[in-house]
Amino acid sequence: MENRFKPTYKDKFFILLFIVIGVINIYIAYGQFRLNRKYLSALTLDTFEVICAWLAVRYIIRRLDYRYPYQRNVLRRVLLQLALTTVASLSILIFLTESINYLLTDKPVPREVYTHHLWVFQIWLLVINGIYIAMYFWQWSKHLEEIKQKPDLPKATLLTKLGGRSTIVQLADIRYCAIADDLTLIGAVNGEIHLVEKSLEQLEQLLPADYFFRANRQYIIHRELVKSIERIENGKINILLHPLPKLPEAVTMSRTKAPAFREWLKLAVA
């Protein structure tokens, strides 16, 4: 039930950009650009190397979007992204340049590669990172707008047991689900406790992820129950809750789920 934001990057236009970068690099190296075999070969190899470096940069950014999203700490994420993409792209460019040069010629790599080409690419890498960051936050703002425009909880219902009779509970009235003595309980907003013949896993799939979060093996909680959170040992957190019958004052969440929970809390529902 982790409502993790997953951006989609429409970034194929970078390939055209890399051809432009290649033309600039060749112009810097040779002082001119001529449409002949020599220069076209150099442009092809240069573009190939840059695309390989970009694919590594793209992979790193997508992994960071999943493992360390901007919502956790924007400055740290940006600095981490710049550091990792710089190291990865430079390593790939140097390796490919040296390898191709070794296979095709018996001369050392031209000095201009290290004094000009790599520096030009690093400038472009800042631009590329800036474009990805802008695309991420543009989609994030759209995502928040979509959430704010979503209607209230659907008018779906659950058939539960209350005392000796079966009762219909609106999803909008549910505030938590819990496991107690091998029974699945539902706590309603009015304080009533219902039994339901479903597992927490089944309820997790049924309840809207914008409103409910699986805190641990025992509890699914509604956003409105969360009073505050506090860090405890080993990266775990305690979620302090508003009082309801049979609900503890706090539930503990593991270190691995804590980042996703913090991100989920930031998705304010209007």
DRENTI-491185 format. One line per field, with one value per residue (C-alpha): x, y, z; residue number from 1. Coordinates in steps of 0.1 Angstrom, whole numbers, plus 5000, padded with zeros to 4 digits. Example, Ala and Ser with C-alpha at 12.3 -4.5 7.8 and 13.67 -1.06 7.14 Angstrom:
BEGIN
xx <- (5123/5137) $
yy <- (4955/4989) $
zz <- (5078/5071) $
fidren <- (1/2) $
! end
This chain:
BEGIN
xx <- (5000/5030/5018/5052/5054/5070/5079/5081/5108/5101/5138/5145/5152/5185/5199/5196/5211/5241/5247/5249/5273/5294/5296/5307/5333/5348/5348/5367/5392/5398/5388/5364/5338/5338/5313/5337/5345/5370/5347/5316/5335/5346/5311/5296/5321/5317/5279/5281/5303/5281/5249/5265/5273/5238/5222/5242/5232/5195/5197/5212/5186/5157/5172/5175/5139/5130/5155/5161/5133/5137/5109/5133/5159/5161/5197/5211/5194/5207/5242/5241/5228/5254/5282/5271/5263/5296/5317/5297/5297/5334/5344/5324/5336/5373/5370/5353/5376/5408/5394/5382/5415/5435/5415/5416/5449/5484/5485/5477/5444/5445/5453/5421/5399/5411/5416/5384/5360/5354/5350/5325/5305/5305/5290/5263/5259/5248/5222/5210/5206/5188/5164/5157/5151/5127/5108/5105/5091/5068/5053/5053/5032/5008/5006/4997/4970/4955/4953/4937/4911/4902/4867/4862/4865/4842/4808/4818/4809/4822/4800/4812/4800/4791/4779/4755/4745/4761/4766/4775/4804/4812/4848/4847/4839/4870/4899/4921/4923/4941/4949/4941/4939/4939/4909/4907/4892/4880/4878/4852/4853/4824/4845/4827/4848/4837/4849/4856/4862/4892/4929/4949/4964/4930/4920/4952/4943/4907/4914/4925/4962/4959/4941/4954/4989/5001/5021/5033/5020/4993/4979/4966/4959/4940/4958/4936/4948/4983/4991/5029/5059/5091/5124/5135/5164/5178/5160/5126/5098/5069/5036/5016/4979/4947/4927/4902/4889/4914/4939/4973/4987/5015/5025/5061/5072/5104/5133/5127/5090/5097/5108/5078/5055/5070/5065/5029/5022/5033/5006/4980/4945/4922) $
yy <- (5000/5023/5050/5056/5083/5070/5096/5087/5104/5112/5117/5103/5139/5136/5116/5146/5167/5144/5148/5185/5179/5157/5185/5210/5186/5180/5217/5223/5196/5204/5241/5233/5209/5193/5169/5141/5106/5115/5139/5117/5088/5109/5122/5087/5074/5104/5102/5064/5071/5099/5078/5050/5074/5089/5054/5050/5084/5076/5043/5060/5087/5062/5041/5072/5081/5048/5045/5081/5104/5141/5143/5128/5156/5176/5190/5156/5139/5165/5163/5125/5125/5149/5129/5095/5106/5124/5095/5070/5091/5100/5064/5052/5079/5074/5036/5037/5064/5045/5011/5024/5043/5012/4990/5015/5033/5029/5064/5078/5094/5130/5154/5175/5146/5152/5190/5198/5170/5157/5192/5201/5169/5177/5211/5193/5168/5196/5207/5170/5167/5200/5188/5155/5174/5198/5169/5151/5181/5190/5155/5157/5189/5173/5143/5164/5183/5150/5138/5171/5167/5132/5127/5115/5078/5057/5047/5011/4990/4960/4933/4929/4914/4935/4915/4888/4905/4914/4951/4971/4995/5023/5025/5062/5053/5030/5044/5013/4975/4953/4917/4906/4870/4858/4879/4908/4939/4971/5003/5028/5065/5063/5040/5008/4976/4952/4917/4910/4877/4891/4891/4924/4915/4915/4947/4963/4957/4969/5002/5033/5038/5076/5072/5040/5027/4993/5003/4968/4932/4941/4975/4994/5030/5059/5091/5110/5088/5100/5126/5127/5105/5101/5083/5055/5030/5015/5039/5027/5052/5053/5066/5084/5080/5098/5076/5050/5019/4990/5011/5017/5051/5043/5017/5009/5009/4993/5012/5000/5012/5045/5065/5055/5064/5099/5103/5091/5116/5145/5136/5158/5150/5180) $
zz <- (5000/4996/4973/4958/4931/4899/4873/4836/4816/4780/4773/4738/4727/4745/4715/4693/4720/4721/4684/4690/4718/4695/4669/4696/4709/4674/4667/4699/4691/4655/4652/4624/4612/4577/4564/4554/4564/4591/4609/4605/4620/4649/4654/4654/4679/4701/4700/4708/4739/4751/4747/4767/4795/4793/4797/4829/4841/4833/4852/4883/4883/4880/4908/4930/4923/4938/4966/4976/4963/4965/4991/5017/5014/4982/4987/4996/4967/4942/4955/4956/4920/4907/4924/4912/4876/4873/4885/4863/4831/4833/4840/4810/4787/4796/4794/4759/4746/4756/4744/4710/4705/4714/4689/4660/4663/4676/4689/4724/4730/4718/4747/4738/4751/4786/4784/4765/4757/4792/4806/4779/4787/4824/4816/4796/4824/4847/4821/4817/4855/4856/4829/4848/4880/4863/4847/4881/4899/4871/4872/4911/4910/4885/4908/4938/4918/4907/4943/4955/4928/4937/4951/4986/4995/4973/4986/4987/5017/5037/5053/5089/5122/5152/5181/5168/5136/5103/5096/5066/5071/5046/5036/5044/5081/5085/5104/5110/5105/5129/5137/5173/5185/5149/5142/5117/5133/5117/5138/5127/5131/5156/5178/5169/5164/5137/5128/5091/5073/5053/5059/5063/5029/5013/5030/5019/4983/4988/5007/4988/4991/4993/5026/5042/5049/5060/5091/5100/5101/5126/5115/5085/5095/5080/5073/5098/5127/5125/5152/5148/5142/5162/5154/5176/5175/5143/5120/5131/5138/5162/5147/5175/5169/5178/5203/5192/5211/5209/5192/5209/5214/5189/5164/5154/5117/5104/5090/5055/5054/5071/5040/5020/5049/5052/5015/5018/5045/5023/4998/5014/5004/5001) $
fidren <- (1/2/3/4/5/6/7/8/9/10/11/12/13/14/15/16/17/18/19/20/21/22/23/24/25/26/27/28/29/30/31/32/33/34/35/36/37/38/39/40/41/42/43/44/45/46/47/48/49/50/51/52/53/54/55/56/57/58/59/60/61/62/63/64/65/66/67/68/69/70/71/72/73/74/75/76/77/78/79/80/81/82/83/84/85/86/87/88/89/90/91/92/93/94/95/96/97/98/99/100/101/102/103/104/105/106/107/108/109/110/111/112/113/114/115/116/117/118/119/120/121/122/123/124/125/126/127/128/129/130/131/132/133/134/135/136/137/138/139/140/141/142/143/144/145/146/147/148/149/150/151/152/153/154/155/156/157/158/159/160/161/162/163/164/165/166/167/168/169/170/171/172/173/174/175/176/177/178/179/180/181/182/183/184/185/186/187/188/189/190/191/192/193/194/195/196/197/198/199/200/201/202/203/204/205/206/207/208/209/210/211/212/213/214/215/216/217/218/219/220/221/222/223/224/225/226/227/228/229/230/231/232/233/234/235/236/237/238/239/240/241/242/243/244/245/246/247/248/249/250/251/252/253/254/255/256/257/258/259/260/261/262/263/264/265/266/267/268/269/270) $
! end
